[in-house]
Amino acid sequence: MVLESARPEGSQPYGKVYLVGAGPGDPGLFTLRGKGLLECADVVIHDALVSPPILAMINPQAKVIDAGKRRGRHSMGQTEINQLIADQAKDHAVVVRLKGGDPFVFGRGGEEMAALVELGIAVEVVPGITAGVAVPAYAGIPITHRSQSSSVTFVTGHESAGKYRPQVNWRALAQGSETIVVYMGIHNLGTITTELLAADLSPATPVALIRWGTYPQQETLIGTLATIVAQVAETGFEAPAIAVIGQVVSWHGVFNHCRPTGTLWP
């Protein structure tokens, strides 16, 4: 994919773009490097799920652009976002692309970096804490445990059309990993559980759905592969949520009271 070049020959060089991971929501989990960049940014282009306390850290003089995408109401396509970042780098020295979680974990940060590098624009990545690690932790679920899980797989439950391969091989994952952490899987949960059960994963396998993870309103729904779809229908449980599948979910009842305190939420 080639972007339209916004820099005429002989013009001033582009500014620098920073792909910054905002973390899962709790501002206490945002990096000091990211905070410093927000405070000196000329432009911030942010995703929909960046929490308000983190947005409040942005330089008051900066141009702030919401490029958020949510299921069923995308504000702009990825190609448009790539072009927007490049255009802003033409006129501004410090452009922050602020992305939920970590830019390179189901955040399309790799696509944005490739597009910018192709145009000769300097890019720096500032990692963020990804939801697949932080959200289960806030629910008292260790995604690995020496006696129950020595392997964990992070997988997206929402795949774009025209992808490099048709679909996630859920049946292979069922036999290849002791813990499965699913991003954006609520809308396809029925298919996911059916595939895992078809791969001979026990119907009694524990499942946790964690909504608005690390936010004050965090909610957790605990079930099994056999029951979780019906529980979602009964409770009206909705996205955004992370799913954790595996025996480690059983620790939720033991460790849930240990949820971190003293965060920076207002």
C-alpha positions as CSV (number, residue, x, y, z in Angstrom):
1,M,0.0,0.0,0.0
2,V,1.4,3.4,-1.1
3,L,0.3,6.6,0.4
4,E,0.0,9.8,-1.5
5,S,3.1,11.8,-0.8
6,A,2.3,15.0,1.0
7,R,5.9,16.5,0.7
8,P,6.9,18.3,-2.5
9,E,10.5,18.0,-3.6
10,G,12.7,20.5,-1.8
11,S,10.3,21.2,1.0
12,Q,11.0,21.0,4.7
13,P,11.4,17.4,6.1
14,Y,8.6,15.7,7.9
15,G,8.3,15.8,11.7
16,K,8.5,12.6,13.8
17,V,5.6,10.3,14.5
18,Y,5.4,8.4,17.8
19,L,3.2,5.3,18.0
20,V,2.3,5.3,21.7
21,G,0.5,2.5,23.5
22,A,-2.0,4.0,26.0
23,G,-2.4,0.7,27.9
24,P,-5.7,-0.9,28.8
25,G,-7.4,2.1,30.4
26,D,-6.2,2.7,33.9
27,P,-4.0,5.9,33.7
28,G,-1.8,4.4,36.4
29,L,-0.6,1.9,33.8
30,F,0.4,4.5,31.2
31,T,4.1,4.9,30.7
32,L,6.1,7.9,31.7
33,R,7.5,8.1,28.2
34,G,4.0,8.3,26.8
35,K,2.9,10.9,29.2
36,G,5.9,13.1,28.4
37,L,5.2,12.9,24.7
38,L,1.5,13.8,25.2
39,E,2.6,16.9,27.2
40,C,4.8,18.2,24.3
41,A,2.8,16.9,21.3
42,D,1.8,19.2,18.5
43,V,-0.8,16.7,17.3
44,V,-2.4,13.7,18.9
45,I,-4.4,11.2,16.8
46,H,-6.1,8.8,19.2
47,D,-8.2,5.6,19.2
48,A,-11.7,5.3,20.6
49,L,-10.9,3.3,23.7
50,V,-8.2,5.6,25.1
51,S,-9.5,6.5,28.5
52,P,-10.4,10.2,29.4
53,P,-7.8,10.6,32.1
54,I,-5.1,9.8,29.6
55,L,-6.6,12.2,27.0
56,A,-6.5,14.8,29.8
57,M,-2.7,14.6,29.8
58,I,-2.5,16.0,26.2
59,N,-0.8,19.4,25.8
60,P,-3.7,22.0,25.8
61,Q,-2.2,23.6,22.7
62,A,-2.1,20.4,20.7
63,K,-4.5,19.5,17.8
64,V,-6.5,16.5,19.0
65,I,-8.0,14.2,16.4
66,D,-10.4,11.3,17.2
67,A,-9.7,8.5,14.7
68,G,-11.4,5.8,16.7
69,K,-12.9,2.7,15.2
70,R,-15.6,0.8,16.8
71,R,-17.6,-2.2,15.5
72,G,-20.4,-1.0,13.3
73,R,-19.4,2.7,13.2
74,H,-15.9,3.2,11.9
75,S,-15.1,6.8,11.7
76,M,-12.4,6.3,9.0
77,G,-10.7,3.4,7.3
78,Q,-7.1,2.4,8.0
79,T,-5.8,3.8,4.7
80,E,-7.4,7.2,5.7
81,I,-5.8,7.0,9.1
82,N,-2.4,6.3,7.6
83,Q,-2.7,9.3,5.2
84,L,-3.9,11.5,8.1
85,I,-0.8,10.7,10.2
86,A,1.4,11.4,7.2
87,D,-0.3,14.7,6.5
88,Q,0.0,15.9,10.1
89,A,3.7,15.0,10.1
90,K,4.2,17.3,7.1
91,D,3.2,20.3,9.1
92,H,4.1,19.4,12.7
93,A,7.3,18.3,14.5
94,V,5.8,16.0,17.1
95,V,2.8,13.8,16.1
96,V,1.6,11.2,18.6
97,R,-0.5,8.3,17.3
98,L,-2.1,7.2,20.6
99,K,-3.4,3.6,20.5
100,G,-5.2,1.5,23.1
101,G,-3.1,-1.2,24.7
102,D,0.2,-1.8,22.8
103,P,0.6,-0.6,19.2
104,F,1.9,-3.9,18.0
105,V,-0.6,-6.2,19.7
106,F,-3.8,-6.3,17.5
107,G,-3.4,-2.5,17.2
108,R,-2.4,-2.3,13.5
109,G,0.7,-0.4,14.6
110,G,2.8,-2.5,12.2
111,E,0.7,-1.3,9.2
112,E,0.9,2.3,10.3
113,M,4.7,2.1,10.8
114,A,5.2,0.5,7.4
115,A,3.2,3.2,5.6
116,L,5.1,6.0,7.3
117,V,8.6,4.4,6.8
118,E,7.7,4.0,3.1
119,L,7.3,7.8,2.9
120,G,10.6,8.4,4.8
121,I,8.9,9.6,8.0
122,A,10.8,9.0,11.2
123,V,8.8,6.8,13.6
124,E,9.4,5.7,17.2
125,V,7.3,3.1,19.0
126,V,6.5,3.5,22.7
127,P,5.1,0.2,24.0
128,G,2.0,0.0,26.1
129,I,0.7,-2.6,28.5
130,T,-1.6,-4.9,26.5
131,A,-5.1,-5.7,27.7
132,G,-4.4,-9.5,27.4
133,V,-2.0,-9.3,30.3
134,A,-3.4,-6.4,32.5
135,V,-7.1,-7.2,32.3
136,P,-6.9,-10.8,33.6
137,A,-4.5,-9.6,36.3
138,Y,-7.0,-7.0,37.5
139,A,-9.6,-9.8,37.7
140,G,-7.3,-11.9,39.8
141,I,-6.4,-14.3,37.0
142,P,-2.8,-15.3,36.4
143,I,-2.5,-16.1,32.7
144,T,0.3,-18.5,33.4
145,H,0.8,-20.7,36.5
146,R,3.4,-23.3,37.2
147,S,0.9,-26.0,38.1
148,Q,-1.7,-25.2,35.5
149,S,-0.4,-23.3,32.5
150,S,3.1,-23.1,31.0
151,S,1.8,-21.6,27.7
152,V,-0.5,-18.8,26.7
153,T,-1.8,-17.7,23.3
154,F,-3.1,-14.3,22.4
155,V,-5.5,-14.3,19.6
156,T,-8.0,-12.0,18.0
157,G,-11.7,-13.0,17.9
158,H,-12.5,-10.4,15.2
159,E,-10.8,-10.9,11.8
160,S,-10.9,-8.5,8.9
161,A,-12.2,-9.6,5.5
162,G,-9.5,-10.4,2.9
163,K,-7.0,-11.4,5.5
164,Y,-3.8,-13.3,4.7
165,R,-5.5,-16.5,5.8
166,P,-9.2,-17.2,6.1
167,Q,-9.6,-17.7,9.9
168,V,-8.0,-18.6,13.2
169,N,-7.5,-22.3,13.6
170,W,-9.3,-22.6,16.9
171,R,-9.1,-26.4,16.9
172,A,-5.3,-26.3,16.7
173,L,-5.2,-23.7,19.5
174,A,-7.3,-25.9,21.7
175,Q,-4.6,-28.6,21.7
176,G,-1.6,-26.2,21.5
177,S,-2.0,-23.9,24.4
178,E,-3.1,-24.2,28.0
179,T,-4.4,-20.6,28.3
180,I,-6.1,-18.8,25.4
181,V,-6.7,-15.0,25.7
182,V,-9.1,-13.7,23.1
183,Y,-9.3,-10.0,22.1
184,M,-12.5,-8.7,20.6
185,G,-14.2,-12.1,20.8
186,I,-17.6,-11.3,22.2
187,H,-19.5,-11.1,18.9
188,N,-18.0,-14.4,17.7
189,L,-18.1,-16.2,21.0
190,G,-20.6,-18.8,19.8
191,T,-18.3,-19.8,16.9
192,I,-15.2,-19.8,19.1
193,T,-16.7,-22.1,21.8
194,T,-18.1,-24.4,19.2
195,E,-14.7,-24.8,17.5
196,L,-12.9,-25.4,20.8
197,L,-15.5,-28.0,21.9
198,A,-15.2,-29.7,18.5
199,A,-11.4,-30.0,19.2
200,D,-12.2,-32.1,22.3
201,L,-11.6,-29.3,24.8
202,S,-13.7,-30.2,27.9
203,P,-17.1,-28.5,28.2
204,A,-16.1,-27.8,31.8
205,T,-13.1,-25.7,30.8
206,P,-13.4,-22.4,32.7
207,V,-14.0,-19.2,30.8
208,A,-13.8,-15.6,32.1
209,L,-15.2,-12.6,30.2
210,I,-13.8,-9.3,31.5
211,R,-15.5,-6.1,30.4
212,W,-14.0,-2.6,30.6
213,G,-10.9,-4.2,32.1
214,T,-8.8,-1.9,34.5
215,Y,-11.6,0.7,34.5
216,P,-13.6,1.5,37.7
217,Q,-16.7,-0.2,36.1
218,Q,-14.8,-3.5,35.3
219,E,-17.1,-6.5,35.2
220,T,-16.3,-10.2,35.1
221,L,-18.5,-13.1,34.0
222,I,-17.3,-16.6,34.9
223,G,-18.6,-19.7,33.2
224,T,-17.5,-22.7,31.1
225,L,-17.2,-23.5,27.5
226,A,-20.6,-25.2,27.8
227,T,-22.4,-22.3,29.5
228,I,-20.7,-19.0,28.7
229,V,-22.7,-18.2,25.5
230,A,-26.0,-18.7,27.3
231,Q,-24.7,-16.6,30.2
232,V,-23.9,-13.7,27.8
233,A,-27.4,-13.8,26.4
234,E,-29.0,-14.0,29.8
235,T,-27.0,-11.1,31.3
236,G,-26.6,-8.9,28.2
237,F,-22.9,-8.9,28.6
238,E,-21.3,-6.7,25.9
239,A,-18.0,-5.6,24.4
240,P,-15.4,-4.3,24.9
241,A,-14.2,-7.4,26.7
242,I,-11.3,-9.9,26.9
243,A,-12.0,-13.6,27.1
244,V,-9.7,-15.9,29.1
245,I,-10.1,-19.7,28.5
246,G,-8.3,-22.3,30.6
247,Q,-7.8,-23.7,34.1
248,V,-6.1,-20.5,35.3
249,V,-9.6,-18.9,35.4
250,S,-10.2,-20.9,38.6
251,W,-7.9,-18.5,40.5
252,H,-10.4,-15.7,40.0
253,G,-12.3,-16.6,43.1
254,V,-9.1,-16.8,45.2
255,F,-7.3,-13.6,43.9
256,N,-10.1,-11.3,42.8
257,H,-9.9,-9.4,46.2
258,C,-6.3,-8.5,45.4
259,R,-7.2,-6.1,42.5
260,P,-4.7,-3.2,42.5
261,T,-5.7,0.0,44.4
262,G,-4.3,3.5,44.4
263,T,-4.7,4.1,40.7
264,L,-5.0,7.5,39.1
265,W,-8.7,7.4,38.2
266,P,-10.4,10.6,39.2
